[in-house]
Structures are given as structure tokens and as C-alpha cells.
Amino acid sequence: MLKDLFHKKRKYATITTQELADRRDSIPEGIMTKCKKCSELLISRELEKNLKTCPRCGYHFPMSAPERIAATLDEGQFVEYDRGMTSVDPLQFEDYPAKLEQVQTATGLSEAVVTGEGFIGGSPVVMGVMDSRFIMGSMGSVVGEKITRAVERAIEKRVPVVLFAASGGARMQEGVFSLMQMAKTSAALNKLSKERLLFVSVLTHPTTGGVSASFASLGDVNLAEPGALIGFAGRRVIEQTIRQKLPDDFQTAEFLLKHGMIDRVVPRKEMKQTLAKILDIHAGGAGHGQ
């Protein structure tokens, strides 16, 4: 037919939505990670090398406690405290023991915080790191006890304390036993302060509830990662209580910095260097930090 003589070949092949989905599904799981802020597709291995920070928009992905320790402490210098300490079920809360066993297997951790000692820029330090993968980093009896013991060891060793907070608050499965940890950890840090020893608190996303209302807000120096959610009650609860619309950036690290509630917002890639400088200054320049 005449029209066949003038038939144009398509320069670009048409790809259906289903074909695109099939291609996406063919990529092995874990190879790529999508940024939750800018939707950029990132190579997971490169993202990890970049300390789980999006190179395009700077979004800070959550870090596990082992990842945080590896990124912060001088290599090979970490000695863990109370590794085998695990929670019990004081209230006989339904399915709580099974939940604990499940999350312990999934994370490889005994509880929602890892404590120990090491060096940052050559300066000795006792450090605690919360892990949001463990029941959203909730603070139960063991979390409070491990943090308290870590602070007490810092007093014995006469070294500073650095705590990385990442928590949804108190652990409801332990009721009042969980709430008591707010007082326990705060009392331990009061002893540290009376001994004139430094406490640096690092607030990461999220730091909320009883953790934000206790030890996480008591630092001599309070730092935060960019964009971290920091607060006590939820946004909706506050708006319903005060009957006012809150600012869009309310309860972010940047909002708290603007209103004098934290000392500095520090990008993750600068955190180790910043901590090393703070520790060295506090030691009167006697440390080995640069």
C-alpha cells in the first residue's frame, strides 16, 4: 500500500508501565536505595560509604548502633559494656517476650542501646548509641540501666560521656518501670556534672517522648543531625491542646537551634571531627584530636 512507502520507523521504542515495573523488579534487592526526601535512586554501597547521607539533598538515613560506632570511634578501639543484659517482662505484657526475641534476632542486639568505651580523635570517651530498629529505640529498664552504668563507669575512669539518642520514647510494655528510667538516667548525669565531667548529647532522628525529656536534653553540649525530629509530645497532640497551627519546621533540629534549645546542627560527615574538637578543648588541648 502507498502508506507503507512512507512508513516511519520509530526512533524510540515505546515502553509500557508494566515493562518498567518488570525492569525495576529485576534489580536485585538491596542494590539500590530510594531517597525518602528527593526520591533519588542511590547505589546502596555508595550510600553506605557516604555515611548513609544522600549526596543530592543531604537527607540523613537512619544508622544502626554498630554503623554509628564504626563511623564515630577510632577504628578498633571499642570495648562494649553489659552486652548480655536483656529485658524481662515485669508486667506480663502479652507477646512482649516473643517481640523481644524477634527483634533481638533481627538486629543482633540484646537491647535498644549499645554502650562501651573507646576513643574519638585520640581522646578517651564512654559512649552510648541507641538503635531505632529495636522497638523504635524505646527506653525500658535495660536501656536506662545500661546508660546509668555507662555514666558511672565514666565517673570512675574520669572521662567524658557521649550519647547518641534515637528513640520513640518510653517502652509501654514496661509501664512505670520504663518511666522510672527518666529519673534514673538524669540522676546519674547529675552525678557526672558534680564531678565536673563533660556530657555531649547528640540528637538524631527521631528523639522523642521520655528520652527527649530526660538524658537526651541534659548535655553540657547538645548537638543534632540535620532534619532530626526532636520533641516530647506529637505535633497533632500539641495543636489540639493549644488550638493553634504550629510552624512547618516545628520540632526539627533547625527549629530548636533557632530558639536556643541546642548548640549546633552538625552534618553526619562532620560529626566525628566536631566531637573530637569538643573533647580536645574540654581536655585543655591535652588530647590527641586535631
C-alpha positions as CSV (number, residue, x, y, z in Angstrom):
1,M,0.0,0.0,0.0
2,L,1.0,3.6,-0.6
3,K,1.2,4.4,3.0
4,D,3.7,1.7,3.6
5,L,6.2,3.6,1.4
6,F,6.1,6.5,3.8
7,H,6.1,4.5,7.0
8,K,8.5,5.9,9.5
9,K,10.3,3.7,11.9
10,R,10.0,4.8,15.5
11,K,13.2,6.3,16.8
12,Y,12.4,5.4,20.3
13,A,10.7,2.2,21.5
14,T,7.5,2.5,23.5
15,I,7.9,1.1,27.0
16,T,4.8,0.2,28.9
17,T,4.3,0.8,32.6
18,Q,4.4,-3.0,33.2
19,E,7.7,-3.3,31.4
20,L,9.2,-0.6,33.6
21,A,7.9,-2.4,36.7
22,D,9.4,-5.6,35.4
23,R,12.8,-3.9,34.9
24,R,12.7,-2.5,38.4
25,D,11.8,-5.8,39.9
26,S,14.7,-7.4,38.1
27,I,17.2,-5.3,40.1
28,P,18.5,-7.5,43.0
29,E,17.0,-6.4,46.3
30,G,19.4,-4.2,48.3
31,I,21.4,-2.9,45.3
32,M,19.5,0.4,45.1
33,T,18.0,2.7,47.8
34,K,15.5,5.4,47.1
35,C,16.0,8.7,49.0
36,K,12.9,9.4,51.1
37,K,13.3,13.2,50.6
38,C,14.3,13.8,47.0
39,S,13.4,10.3,45.5
40,E,16.9,9.9,44.0
41,L,17.9,6.3,43.3
42,L,21.1,5.7,45.1
43,I,23.5,2.7,44.9
44,S,23.3,1.2,48.4
45,R,27.1,0.5,48.6
46,E,27.9,4.1,47.7
47,L,25.3,5.4,50.2
48,E,27.0,3.4,53.0
49,K,30.4,4.9,52.0
50,N,28.8,8.3,52.3
51,L,27.7,7.5,55.9
52,K,24.1,7.0,54.8
53,T,23.7,10.6,53.6
54,C,22.1,11.4,50.3
55,P,24.7,13.1,48.1
56,R,22.0,15.0,46.2
57,C,19.8,16.5,49.0
58,G,21.7,15.7,52.2
59,Y,19.0,13.6,53.7
60,H,20.3,11.6,56.7
61,F,19.1,7.9,56.6
62,P,18.8,6.1,59.9
63,M,22.0,4.4,61.2
64,S,22.2,1.3,63.3
65,A,24.2,1.4,66.5
66,P,27.1,-0.7,65.0
67,E,27.2,1.6,62.0
68,R,27.2,4.7,64.2
69,I,30.0,3.3,66.4
70,A,32.2,2.5,63.4
71,A,31.7,6.0,62.0
72,T,32.4,7.8,65.2
73,L,35.0,5.9,67.2
74,D,38.6,5.5,66.2
75,E,39.0,2.2,64.5
76,G,39.3,-0.9,66.6
77,Q,39.0,0.9,69.9
78,F,35.5,0.0,71.1
79,V,35.1,-2.1,74.3
80,E,31.4,-2.9,74.8
81,Y,29.7,-2.8,78.3
82,D,26.9,-5.1,79.5
83,R,26.4,-6.9,76.2
84,G,24.3,-9.7,77.5
85,M,21.9,-7.6,79.6
86,T,18.3,-8.3,78.4
87,S,14.8,-7.2,79.4
88,V,12.4,-9.2,81.4
89,D,8.6,-9.0,81.4
90,P,7.7,-7.2,84.7
91,L,4.0,-6.6,83.7
92,Q,3.4,-10.0,81.9
93,F,2.6,-7.9,78.8
94,E,1.0,-10.0,76.1
95,D,3.5,-11.2,73.5
96,Y,6.3,-9.0,74.9
97,P,8.9,-11.8,75.4
98,A,8.2,-13.0,71.8
99,K,8.6,-9.5,70.5
100,L,11.9,-9.1,72.3
101,E,13.2,-12.4,70.9
102,Q,12.1,-11.5,67.4
103,V,13.8,-8.1,67.4
104,Q,17.0,-9.5,69.0
105,T,17.3,-12.0,66.2
106,A,16.6,-9.3,63.5
107,T,19.1,-6.7,64.9
108,G,21.7,-8.9,66.5
109,L,21.4,-6.6,69.6
110,S,20.3,-7.5,73.1
111,E,18.7,-4.1,73.7
112,A,17.9,-0.7,72.1
113,V,21.2,0.8,73.3
114,V,24.9,-0.2,72.9
115,T,27.3,1.2,75.5
116,G,31.0,1.0,75.8
117,E,34.3,2.9,75.7
118,G,36.7,3.9,73.0
119,F,38.5,6.9,71.6
120,I,37.4,9.8,69.4
121,G,40.3,11.6,67.8
122,G,42.5,10.1,70.3
123,S,40.5,11.3,73.3
124,P,39.1,8.6,75.6
125,V,35.3,8.5,75.9
126,V,32.4,6.4,77.2
127,M,29.7,6.3,74.6
128,G,26.2,5.1,74.3
129,V,24.3,4.7,71.0
130,M,20.6,4.0,70.7
131,D,19.2,1.9,67.8
132,S,15.8,2.7,66.4
133,R,15.5,-0.7,64.9
134,F,15.0,-2.2,68.4
135,I,11.3,-1.5,69.2
136,M,11.8,2.1,67.9
137,G,14.6,2.7,70.3
138,S,12.2,2.7,73.2
139,M,13.6,3.1,76.7
140,G,12.8,0.3,79.0
141,S,14.5,-0.9,82.2
142,V,17.6,-2.3,80.5
143,V,18.2,0.8,78.4
144,G,18.0,3.0,81.5
145,E,20.3,0.7,83.4
146,K,22.9,0.4,80.7
147,I,23.1,4.2,80.2
148,T,23.3,4.7,84.0
149,R,26.1,2.1,84.3
150,A,28.0,3.7,81.4
151,V,27.8,7.1,83.2
152,E,29.0,5.5,86.4
153,R,32.0,4.0,84.6
154,A,32.8,7.3,83.1
155,I,32.9,8.8,86.6
156,E,35.2,6.0,87.7
157,K,37.5,6.5,84.7
158,R,37.3,10.3,84.8
159,V,36.4,10.5,81.1
160,P,33.6,12.3,79.2
161,V,30.3,10.8,78.0
162,V,28.8,11.0,74.5
163,L,25.3,9.7,74.0
164,F,23.5,9.3,70.6
165,A,19.8,9.4,71.1
166,A,17.3,7.8,68.7
167,S,14.0,6.9,70.3
168,G,10.3,7.0,70.2
169,G,10.2,7.4,74.0
170,A,9.3,5.2,76.9
171,R,8.6,1.5,76.3
172,M,4.9,1.0,77.0
173,Q,5.3,-2.8,77.6
174,E,7.2,-2.0,80.9
175,G,4.8,0.7,82.1
176,V,6.0,2.7,85.2
177,F,9.3,0.7,85.2
178,S,10.1,2.4,81.9
179,L,9.1,5.9,83.1
180,M,11.4,5.5,86.1
181,Q,14.4,5.4,83.8
182,M,13.9,9.1,83.1
183,A,14.8,9.8,86.7
184,K,17.5,7.2,86.9
185,T,19.5,8.4,83.9
186,S,19.0,12.0,84.9
187,A,20.3,11.4,88.4
188,A,23.4,9.6,87.0
189,L,24.1,12.5,84.8
190,N,23.7,14.9,87.7
191,K,26.5,13.0,89.5
192,L,28.6,13.3,86.3
193,S,28.1,17.0,86.3
194,K,29.0,17.3,90.0
195,E,32.3,15.5,89.1
196,R,32.8,18.2,86.5
197,L,33.0,15.7,83.7
198,L,31.7,16.5,80.2
199,F,28.5,15.1,78.7
200,V,27.8,15.6,75.0
201,S,24.3,14.7,73.8
202,V,23.8,14.0,70.1
203,L,20.1,14.1,69.0
204,T,19.3,12.0,65.9
205,H,16.1,11.3,64.1
206,P,13.8,10.8,65.9
207,T,14.4,11.8,69.6
208,T,11.0,12.0,71.3
209,G,9.0,11.2,74.4
210,G,10.7,10.3,77.6
211,V,14.1,10.1,76.1
212,S,14.0,13.7,74.9
213,A,12.5,14.8,78.2
214,S,15.4,13.2,80.2
215,F,19.0,12.4,79.4
216,A,18.9,13.5,75.8
217,S,18.3,17.1,76.7
218,L,20.8,17.3,79.6
219,G,24.1,17.7,77.7
220,D,26.7,20.3,78.5
221,V,26.8,20.4,74.7
222,N,23.7,19.4,72.7
223,L,24.3,18.6,69.1
224,A,21.8,17.4,66.5
225,E,21.8,15.9,63.0
226,P,20.1,18.0,60.2
227,G,16.4,17.5,59.9
228,A,16.1,15.4,63.1
229,L,12.7,15.2,64.7
230,I,13.1,16.3,68.3
231,G,10.3,16.8,70.8
232,F,8.2,15.3,73.6
233,A,4.5,15.1,72.5
234,G,3.4,14.7,68.9
235,R,2.6,17.6,66.7
236,R,-1.1,16.7,66.5
237,V,-1.5,16.5,70.3
238,I,0.1,19.9,70.8
239,E,-2.0,21.6,68.1
240,Q,-5.2,20.1,69.7
241,T,-4.1,21.3,73.1
242,I,-3.1,24.8,72.3
243,R,-5.6,25.2,69.5
244,Q,-3.1,26.8,67.2
245,K,-1.3,25.8,64.0
246,L,2.4,25.1,64.6
247,P,5.2,26.2,62.2
248,D,6.1,23.8,59.4
249,D,9.6,23.3,60.8
250,F,8.4,22.8,64.4
251,Q,10.3,20.1,66.4
252,T,13.1,19.9,63.8
253,A,16.8,20.3,64.7
254,E,16.9,23.6,62.8
255,F,13.9,25.0,64.7
256,L,15.5,24.0,68.1
257,L,18.7,25.7,67.1
258,K,17.0,28.9,66.1
259,H,15.3,29.0,69.5
260,G,18.4,28.3,71.5
261,M,17.5,24.7,72.6
262,I,20.5,23.0,71.1
263,D,24.0,24.3,70.4
264,R,24.7,23.2,66.9
265,V,23.3,21.2,63.9
266,V,26.1,19.0,62.6
267,P,26.0,17.1,59.4
268,R,26.9,13.4,59.9
269,K,30.2,13.6,57.9
270,E,31.4,16.4,60.3
271,M,30.2,14.7,63.5
272,K,33.4,12.8,64.4
273,Q,35.6,15.8,63.8
274,T,33.3,18.1,65.8
275,L,33.2,15.7,68.7
276,A,37.0,15.3,68.6
277,K,37.4,19.1,68.8
278,I,34.9,19.4,71.7
279,L,36.7,16.6,73.6
280,D,40.1,18.1,73.0
281,I,39.0,21.6,74.1
282,H,37.5,20.2,77.2
283,A,40.7,18.4,78.0
284,G,42.6,21.6,77.7
285,G,44.2,20.6,74.5
286,A,45.9,17.7,76.2
287,G,44.2,15.1,73.9
288,H,45.3,13.8,70.6
289,G,42.5,15.2,68.5
290,Q,43.2,17.5,65.6
